[in-house]
Amino acid sequence: MSTPQNNARRLLEALERLVGEEALLVRAGDFDALAATQERIGEVLAVLGSLAAGSVAYGQIAPLLERRDETRHEIGRRAIVVRGELDRIQGGRRRLRELGPAYAGTAVTRSRFQSEA
């Protein structure tokens, strides 16, 4: 028979595994899988929160939440880099739109052997 303590232990083990997976997915840049993992983490935390207070001590969950904070900071750092790249690309597109009309006129093609006179 499953006791609240056994359930809590299994959930904590699952949470620890998921938090480790979350960090790996951030480093790998697999953000689709990361979103699914974070959803699963949320579900585990919700169940842990609903267990009797004596079954789960905050001290057992706190280190995992700290690791998640580190992961969240890494996601923020990566988002800054991605935003910078996006700004750079959008700036290039904007310059292209501005310069494009100047070069869009009819081009006169000449053989390289024809004189310019």
Salt bridges, closest charged atoms under 4 A:
GLU13 OE2 - ARG9 NH1 3.45
GLU21 OE2 - ARG40 NH1 3.97
GLU22 OE2 - ARG68 NH2 2.98
ASP69 OD1 - ARG72 NH2 2.10
GLU74 OE1 - ARG77 NH2 2.81
GLU74 OE2 - ARG78 NE 3.06
GLU85 OE1 - ARG88 NH2 3.04
